Amino acid sequence: MVNIIVRWLYALFIGSWISLIWFLIGYILTALYFTKGIGLWFLERLGVVFSLYIEEEEERRPFTFPIKITSILWFYISGWWIGIAVIIISIFFIIPIFTFKTACEMIQNIDQVVMAD
């Protein structure tokens, strides 16, 4: 496990801006639908890009692309801008170190917010 101070510094200076780029790449790949598996991989690993957070193997939850029409419409209409808003809010949450854990949890669950599953 990486030291919390190192993770905080990384998230503050590197992860905050690179996670936006990572999210947009993941969103575009998922939106193309035939590359949705690669796009979901990007969205699931956003926590590592944002703050070097690595889940334990038993904590990792399986995620599949939803087949409900409401989830697919949510992804294309609202999911992308809500995902960006969550990342921006998380960036403000990493500035004080005492809200760093909340920011990491928000980013770690962003795939559920974007896909509304």
GIHU-V444278 format. One record per residue. N is the residue number from 1. RES is the residue in one small letter. PHI is phi in degrees with one decimal (NA if undefined). Layout:
BEGIN
n:N res:RES phi:PHI
n:N res:RES phi:PHI
END
This chain:
BEGIN
n:1 res:m phi:NA
n:2 res:v phi:-77.2
n:3 res:n phi:-56.6
n:4 res:i phi:-62.4
n:5 res:i phi:-68.4
n:6 res:v phi:-64.2
n:7 res:r phi:-62.5
n:8 res:w phi:-64.7
n:9 res:l phi:-63.1
n:10 res:y phi:-60.3
n:11 res:a phi:-64.0
n:12 res:l phi:-68.4
n:13 res:f phi:-100.6
n:14 res:i phi:-120.2
n:15 res:g phi:-64.0
n:16 res:s phi:-63.6
n:17 res:w phi:-91.7
n:18 res:i phi:-74.6
n:19 res:s phi:-67.5
n:20 res:l phi:-64.2
n:21 res:i phi:-64.8
n:22 res:w phi:-60.5
n:23 res:f phi:-63.4
n:24 res:l phi:-64.7
n:25 res:i phi:-63.5
n:26 res:g phi:-62.6
n:27 res:y phi:-65.6
n:28 res:i phi:-62.7
n:29 res:l phi:-65.4
n:30 res:t phi:-72.6
n:31 res:a phi:-66.7
n:32 res:l phi:-71.3
n:33 res:y phi:67.3
n:34 res:f phi:-77.7
n:35 res:t phi:-112.4
n:36 res:k phi:-63.1
n:37 res:g phi:-63.1
n:38 res:i phi:-68.7
n:39 res:g phi:-62.9
n:40 res:l phi:-66.1
n:41 res:w phi:-60.9
n:42 res:f phi:-61.1
n:43 res:l phi:-67.4
n:44 res:e phi:-68.9
n:45 res:r phi:-93.5
n:46 res:l phi:-63.3
n:47 res:g phi:-64.4
n:48 res:v phi:-69.2
n:49 res:v phi:-67.9
n:50 res:f phi:-72.7
n:51 res:s phi:-144.5
n:52 res:l phi:60.0
n:53 res:y phi:-82.7
n:54 res:i phi:-118.0
n:55 res:e phi:-73.6
n:56 res:e phi:-70.5
n:57 res:e phi:-60.4
n:58 res:e phi:-76.3
n:59 res:e phi:-81.0
n:60 res:r phi:-64.6
n:61 res:r phi:-101.0
n:62 res:p phi:-72.0
n:63 res:f phi:-133.9
n:64 res:t phi:-125.1
n:65 res:f phi:-69.4
n:66 res:p phi:-68.7
n:67 res:i phi:-108.4
n:68 res:k phi:-70.0
n:69 res:i phi:-63.8
n:70 res:t phi:-67.3
n:71 res:s phi:-68.0
n:72 res:i phi:-67.4
n:73 res:l phi:-64.6
n:74 res:w phi:-58.9
n:75 res:f phi:-60.6
n:76 res:y phi:-77.8
n:77 res:i phi:-92.5
n:78 res:s phi:-114.9
n:79 res:g phi:-59.4
n:80 res:w phi:-67.3
n:81 res:w phi:-80.0
n:82 res:i phi:-69.0
n:83 res:g phi:-61.8
n:84 res:i phi:-64.5
n:85 res:a phi:-63.9
n:86 res:v phi:-64.2
n:87 res:i phi:-64.5
n:88 res:i phi:-65.0
n:89 res:i phi:-62.9
n:90 res:s phi:-63.7
n:91 res:i phi:-61.4
n:92 res:f phi:-68.7
n:93 res:f phi:-75.8
n:94 res:i phi:-85.5
n:95 res:i phi:-61.7
n:96 res:p phi:-83.3
n:97 res:i phi:-67.1
n:98 res:f phi:-74.8
n:99 res:t phi:-105.7
n:100 res:f phi:-63.0
n:101 res:k phi:-64.6
n:102 res:t phi:-63.1
n:103 res:a phi:-62.7
n:104 res:c phi:-64.7
n:105 res:e phi:-67.1
n:106 res:m phi:-62.4
n:107 res:i phi:-68.9
n:108 res:q phi:-63.4
n:109 res:n phi:-103.5
n:110 res:i phi:-66.6
n:111 res:d phi:-64.3
n:112 res:q phi:-72.5
n:113 res:v phi:-69.9
n:114 res:v phi:-69.2
n:115 res:m phi:-94.2
n:116 res:a phi:50.8
n:117 res:d phi:-95.4
END
